[in-house]
Structure formats: structure tokens, C-alpha cells
Amino acid sequence: MTNFLRMDTIWKNTSTRLLDTAMRLRPLREWALRQGEKQLFDQFLVRNEEHLPRKVQEMRYLALSNLLHSVDRALADGRIAPQVRLTLIKTLVGSVLMGERERMDPFAKRHGFDPPTLLVISPTQQCNLCCKGCYAVSSAAEKAILRYDVFRRILNEKKADWGSRFTVITGGEPLMYRSDGKDLFDILADNRDTYFMMYTNATLIDDEAARKMADLGNITPAISVEGWEKETDARRGQGVFSKIQQAMDHLVARGVPFGVSATATRENAETIMSEKFMDYYFHEKGAIYGWIFQYMPIGRGFTVDLMVTPEQRKWMLEKELEMIYRKNLFLIDFWNGGPMSVGCIAAGRSGGYFYIDGHGNIAPCVFFPYYVDNIYKVYEEGRNLTSVLMSGYFRTVREWQNSYAKASEKAEDVQNLLMPCPMRDHHKFAYDVITQFGAKPLDDEAERAIADAGYHSRMYDYNARVGELLDPIWEKDFLSGKAELAGPDRRPAS
């Protein structure tokens, strides 16, 4: 959150009830929307205190502006229930966004850098599906479950030490989590000052689950989709597409905001990036946000052959820019969208995150499946989450991130943020840091990958070809390109 949005000056002295009134009344909501856009435009494009290329700042501005517009449409359409709206104001605005700088300052003063903004946690590796290519190798047979007391301690510790009040839950299937007679809804109830996003296959979201989410109000599901029925059922199982549609209907009926999460492969990239697909989920089904994950060759049955081709990746970038600039969608591709996060956010980077799986193993990222620390051992040794940040393994990754994305105070020295990922786009660095620190694999598939010379060779070739295609775009459109926007009202630059 810290790299994206600071709107304290708008909300600071405004009560929850007054904000709720403003959200319900269209003229006040439109005024607030305009003020928010002006402040974002000033932060990113006028002041640009980070000295980043103008096109990078335009993308960051548009991402958040599009999110504001998406929420506005949901409020206008009645897709966010009154009690959910109140909790969004109290938790997401009041606890997560407001005061974040002040909450991070004690950490920054002690350590000389800002802490991570969030954690990604897989509290269970169990899943009721067994999808092809699952990065977490999840299934019903997988028994890894994070103990409830440890789960709570992690959340309390990051709030106290980092000021972090945003958490991403992944899996396995999060709704299958059970520990000490507790489930995911107990975690949500125990952490009402934290806002959660949950990646889910949605097959367990019935009306009762949607009602609980609405009553708690501090969670948004990001629902996995693979395309239309054919593509989704082929990867996830017969009848899953239909269950996803029903789950979305339950969430809309209960007024719970949700998004979609699509995995792009060589086989479905054109489908999920089509206007028809986007219009269906954003406008017909009611999604507020969308994440694009390009298939990573890790996990169950990993294969480089399923990755989008370098040519498809370039085409996807062009389509994604069109969706962001012209269709006003909050849509982020975690690889092509590297400019919006100013590069890789793994390994506990300032404003970023790291990953804890159901065994308690701690990796830089869900797609960087190698670890040196385990949370159970960390606690047994009297250490804490911050000690994980200080490991040589994580520090080395962060040093690479900083040198890549912010080499100096000059925008022209920023390296190609369209290729931000150490595992996917700079595989030699990833391999070297894993072997340097003796990082252990999260699963058998990761162990096979690190020992496979042919796998690494193909990744190096992929990196080189992607660079051939995307480096000229970075040079021409980002480092040398002219501004497209003249102001927060999206006037084209002259």
C-alpha cells in the first residue's frame, strides 16, 4: 500500500459516519473521487519525488485512479452492502491506509528502511481441487496446516513491528483451513483492524460463506478463473466454472466486493486478455479488480512449455496498457505490470512482502519457492519476523531489487521494469542466490527444478528473448516517450 496510495489529508479528520454518507450520496462521492484523483496526480506526476520515468508514474496513477472508479461503480450499483461499506471505511481506510506512514516510522528509524506492507500466508496447503500446474502443489491429501496460535502471532507481530494491517491469504484453498477448532472466519474476527484479500477457487463460497464475509466486512475474495468454461474446467475440474459463477452471484447478493485472478498460459492468453472476457467479469459479474498471473514453471508438473511465449507477453503488454489507459480497469499483471509496483516486491522489500506456507517455511515469494527460515524455528530461537528480513538471503534479493529499480536519482537509469522478476526474467540471479545461501525447496517439484540444468538453460533463453522484445519498448516508450496524460481528468498530452 505504501508505494501506491497516501490520502490521509482527505480523510484524516472525517468520521466513519460522515464518510459513509459521502459514499452514499453521488454528488459528494463524485467530489471525493475528483479530489482523490487530483491528489494522486500531484503525488505521482507533478511531484514525482521518486524520480521515476513519467510513463511509470502514469501507470501507477492510472492503476489507483481506475480502482477508485471501480469502487465508485460498485457503490453506485449497490454491489457493496451497507455494513460492508462501513467496515471498508473503518478498516481499509481508517486502519490500513490512514496513518501508515506514522506506523512505519519507528521501524524505519531503527533499521534505516521501511518495512514490508503485507505478508502473503498459506495457512493450509489443503485444497478440494487438484489443478494442473498448481504452484503450491495443493490437494486434499496435503496436510500442511499453520497452527492457529502461530497464525495469530504472525499477524499481531507484523501489526506491532511493521504497522502492517493488510494480509493476503492464499493456499491451498483458504476456506479449508482448520486448526484447534478454528477456521479462517475466526482469524478475520480476531483481526478486525486488518483487511484481508483471499485467493480462492470459490467452489466453497455458498450463500452462508458469503453472508459471513459480509458480516465481517474485512475480506475480499480474488477468484481464480482460467477463461471460459472449457479452459477453466480443463485445468480445475468438471463443473468448476459453474460453481465459480454461482459463488460470484452469492457475493453480489450479499454485497461483498470481489475480484478475479487469471493465470495466463501459452494456451489461454488470448482468451483471458480479450475484451469479451474482461467485459464479462468486470461488467456482467461485478468484479472490482483483476490480477493477471503469467504461468510460472514451478509447482505440480512444472514445464516451460506452458509459459506464455515472449511474443505473447509483448502482445499482452499492449492489451493491458489499452485496458488501463482506455477501458479504465484496475488490472495488474505481476510481470508486465512491474512499473506499477516499481519492480519486484518480494523478500520483504519496503512496501512489499514475503511468503509463509502451511509448513511455516518462509520464501521470498510464492513464485520463488526456496527458503532458509521456518517460522516455528524462528520462534523457538526467540527471534521474530523482522529477524527473517535481516537474513543474508533476503537482504541480497533486496539489494538486487534496489540496484535494478532505483539505480540513482535519475529516471533514465531505472532498468526495465517490464522485466521485474528475478525467477522469471533474471533467472541467473535467482539461481545464484538460491545456491549461495543453500536455500531449501518448498516442495519436491522445486527440488527437481533447481537440479535440472535443462530447465535453467531454457529459462536463460526465455529471458534473453523477452529482453529482445521488451527492452526496445522500455527505451522508446518509458525512457524516451512523451507523456500521454496532461492532467487528472485524463486529457491527452499535447
Secondary structure, DSSP 4 states (H G I P E B T S, - for coil): -TTT---HHHHTT--HHHHHHHHHSHHHHHHHHHHHHHHHHIIIIII-TT---HHHHHHHHHHHHHHHHHHHHHHHTT-S-HHHHHHIIIIIIIIIITTHHHHHHHHHHHHSSPPPSEEEE-SB-B-S---TT-TT--BTT---B--HHHHHHHHHHHHHHH---EEEE-SS-GGG-EETTEEHHHHHHHTTTSEEEEEE--TT--HHHHHHHHHH--EEEEEEE-SSHHHHHHHH-TTHHHHHHHHHHHHHHHT---EEEEEE-TTTHHHHTSHHHHHIIIIIS---EEEEEEPPS-STT--GGGSPPHHHHHHHHHHHHHHHHTS---EEETTTTHHHHTS---TT-TT---EE-TT-EEESBTTB-EESEEHHHHHHTT--HHHHHTSHHHHHHHHHHHHHH-SSS-GGG---TTS--TTTTSHHHHHHHHHHTTPEESSHHHHHHHT-HHHHHHHHHHHHHHHHHHHHHIIIIIISPPPSBSSTT-PBP-
